[in-house]
Amino acid sequence: MMTFSAQTRVALSDPEAIIAPVCEHMLEHGGIARTEDGVRTLEFSGARARFSLTNDGTLVDVEADSLESLYFVRVAVASHILEFAEPASPTIVWHGDGDDLARPPNFQILRITAVQDITPHMRRISFHGDNVARFAGMSALHLNLLCQHPDLAAPQWPTVGSNGLAQWGDPARRPAFRKYTVRSLDVAAGRLDIDFVLHADAGPGSALAETARIGAEIGVIGPGGGGLVDADWYLFAGDETALPAIARMLECLPAQTRGKAFIEVPDKSEVQQLKFQAGIEVTWLHRNGAAAGTTSLLIDAVRSTILPDDESSVYVWAGCEFATFRQIRSYCRGELGLNKEQHLVVSYWNRGNNSE
């Protein structure tokens, strides 16, 4: 039952030319569509949006089963209308539930409680928050850290505008968003841990870790997806940027799970003691002086792995530098013939782009 609702009426010069591609684009995120008596309806899990062309403009009605879901469907509708209406900038004002939202419902402020170097180039920062429970479970593996602009003396946090989108008091100095893995958490204690790779050419994320001090407040938005699919046999591959995610996933796997994990690190000083129950064989690959993103260690390891030839279900997960990501993804789809439900290969960084 949809218990939250809101609506807006938007003046568009050519409504059909904008609303049709908006609906088509939103459907790429899942859902179904139907058109009846000129009304377009999009239905998603827990949310619905209707677009009606009237003499007074385009009427958009949205409904959802939670206030947070309503927030997200309002954001999706408004952002896509503004995108497809460019260079025009139509006015969007929502009325109904969510009018009193002061902050995005997926935003919260965490406080740093501990800073620990677990290897020479991996720093673990512990945070305390009132709602870390939302990051429990493998479907909530990631979050976005708000890395504040260096010119600001005090952090700025997002507010919710009348169009439903996040707004900033000083848009030119809005924080940089950087995605990180929730390495571990203690819901009862309200503690959440994130591991950061420290490197010389520090971007916003690693700079935050370099200067972290106990008591500082950090804004986060999330959780984000990217969880783990159930399987009998897994192949994990990643460099140090993906190590926190691989470690978190290994710890969550049941004891009967089998497979292999290849983790590339600079040298043996960066090897971590991972504790898990699953029957996963972990192999550490050392660059030993080679620059990150310049070796074939990961792709060679993946190519050398023989997948089970029994009836076991298989899943491949990899996170690494962009060039290696392309090689592994191509190998999984081409030579291994894995479908999209059997693998997830992502680029965590791009060599030559020090913006992490």
Long-range contacts (C-beta under 8 A, 24 or more apart in sequence): 1-65, 2-47, 2-48, 2-63, 2-64, 2-65, 3-65, 4-63, 4-64, 4-65, 4-66, 4-67, 4-69, 4-70, 4-96, 4-97, 4-98, 5-61, 5-62, 5-63, 5-64, 5-70, 5-96, 5-97, 6-61, 6-62, 6-70, 6-74, 6-94, 6-95, 6-96, 6-97, 6-98, 6-99, 7-59, 7-60, 7-61, 7-62, 7-94, 7-95, 7-96, 8-59, 8-60, 8-78, 8-92, 8-93, 8-94, 8-95, 9-54, 9-56, 9-57, 9-58, 9-59, 9-60, 10-57, 10-58, 10-60, 10-81, 10-90, 10-91, 10-92, 11-57, 11-58, 11-90, 11-91, 12-57, 12-58, 12-81, 12-85, 12-88, 12-90, 13-88, 15-53, 15-57, 15-58, 16-53, 18-81, 18-84, 18-85, 19-51, 19-53, 19-58, 19-81, 21-84, 22-51, 22-77, 22-80, 22-81, 22-84, 23-51, 25-80, 25-84, 26-76, 26-77, 26-80, 29-76, 44-73, 47-72, 47-73, 48-73, 49-73, 49-76, 49-77, 67-97, 67-98, 67-101, 67-105, 68-105, 68-106, 70-97, 70-98, 71-98, 71-101, 71-104, 71-105, 71-106, 71-160, 71-164, 72-106, 74-98, 74-164, 75-164, 75-165, 77-164, 78-163, 78-164, 78-165, 79-165, 82-163, 91-163, 92-162, 92-163, 92-164, 93-162, 93-163, 94-162, 94-163, 94-164, 98-160, 98-164, 101-160, 102-159, 102-160, 103-157, 103-158, 103-159, 103-160, 104-158, 104-160, 104-166, 104-221, 106-221, 106-222, 106-223, 107-157, 107-158, 107-219, 107-220, 107-221, 108-219, 108-220, 109-157, 109-217, 109-218, 109-219, 109-220, 110-192, 110-217, 110-218, 110-219, 110-220, 111-215, 111-216, 111-217, 111-218, 112-212, 112-213, 112-214, 112-215, 112-216, 112-217, 112-218, 113-191, 113-214, 114-214, 115-212, 115-213, 115-214, 118-195, 118-272, 119-269, 119-270, 119-271, 119-272, 120-269, 120-270, 121-197, 121-198, 121-199, 121-240, 121-266, 121-270, 122-195, 122-196, 122-197, 122-198, 122-240, 122-243, 122-270, 122-272, 123-195, 123-196, 123-198, 123-209, 123-212, 124-183, 124-193, 124-194, 124-195, 124-196, 125-193, 125-194, 125-195, 125-196, 125-209, 125-212, 126-191, 126-192, 126-193, 127-191, 127-192, 127-193, 127-194, 127-218, 127-220, 128-189, 128-190, 128-191, 128-192, 129-190, 129-192, 129-220, 130-190, 132-185, 132-186, 132-187, 132-190, 132-191, 132-192, 133-187, 134-222, 134-223, 135-182, 135-185, 135-192, 135-222, 135-223, 136-185, 136-187, 137-227, 138-227, 138-228, 138-249, 138-252, 139-223, 139-225, 139-227, 140-182, 140-222, 140-223, 140-224, 140-227, 141-181, 141-182, 141-223, 141-224, 141-225, 141-226, 141-227, 141-228, 141-245, 141-248, 141-249, 142-179, 142-180, 142-181, 142-182, 142-222, 142-223, 142-224, 142-225, 142-226, 142-245, 143-179, 143-180, 143-182, 143-220, 143-221, 143-222, 143-223, 143-224, 144-177, 144-178, 144-179, 144-180, 144-220, 144-221, 144-222, 144-224, 145-177, 145-178, 145-179, 145-180, 145-194, 145-205, 145-208, 145-218, 145-219, 145-220, 146-175, 146-176, 146-177, 146-218, 146-219, 146-220, 146-221, 147-175, 147-176, 147-177, 147-178, 147-204, 147-205, 147-207, 147-208, 148-175, 149-173, 149-174, 149-175, 149-176, 155-217, 155-219, 157-219, 158-219, 158-221, 175-219, 176-204, 176-355, 177-221, 178-203, 178-204, 178-205, 178-208, 178-356, 179-224, 180-205, 180-244, 181-244, 181-245, 181-248, 182-223, 182-248, 183-244, 183-247, 183-248, 184-248, 184-251, 194-244, 195-243, 195-244, 197-240, 197-241, 201-354, 202-354, 203-354, 203-355, 203-356, 204-355, 204-356, 205-356, 206-356, 226-344, 226-346, 228-252, 228-253, 228-315, 228-317, 229-315, 229-341, 229-342, 229-344, 230-313, 230-315, 231-257, 231-312, 231-313, 231-314, 231-315, 231-342, 232-257, 232-258, 232-308, 232-312, 232-313, 232-314, 233-257, 233-258, 233-259, 233-307, 233-308, 233-312, 233-313, 233-314, 233-315, 234-258, 234-259, 234-260, 234-261, 234-278, 234-280, 234-314, 234-315, 234-316, 234-317, 235-259, 235-260, 235-261, 235-302, 235-305, 235-307, 235-314, 235-315, 235-316, 235-317, 235-318, 236-260, 236-261, 236-262, 236-263, 236-280, 236-316, 236-317, 236-318, 237-261, 237-262, 237-263, 237-298, 237-301, 237-302, 237-316, 237-317, 237-318, 237-319, 237-320, 237-328, 238-262, 238-263, 238-264, 238-298, 238-318, 238-319, 238-320, 238-348, 239-263, 239-264, 239-265, 239-292, 239-293, 239-298, 239-319, 239-320, 239-321, 239-324, 239-348, 240-264, 240-265, 240-266, 240-270, 240-292, 241-319, 241-320, 241-348, 241-349, 241-356, 242-318, 242-319, 242-320, 242-348, 243-272, 245-319, 246-317, 246-319, 247-272, 247-274, 249-317, 250-274, 250-276, 250-278, 250-280, 250-282, 251-275, 251-276, 253-277, 253-278, 253-280, 254-278, 255-279, 258-308, 258-312, 260-305, 262-297, 262-298, 262-301, 262-302, 264-295, 264-297, 264-298, 264-320, 266-292, 292-321, 292-351, 293-321, 293-322, 293-323, 293-324, 293-349, 293-351, 294-351, 298-324, 298-328, 299-324, 299-327, 299-328, 299-331, 302-328, 302-331, 303-331, 307-336, 314-338, 314-342, 315-342, 315-343, 315-344, 316-342, 316-343, 316-344, 316-345, 317-343, 317-344, 317-345, 318-343, 318-344, 318-345, 318-346, 319-345, 319-346, 319-347, 319-348, 320-347, 320-348, 321-347, 321-348, 321-349, 321-350, 321-351, 322-347, 322-349, 322-350, 322-351, 323-351
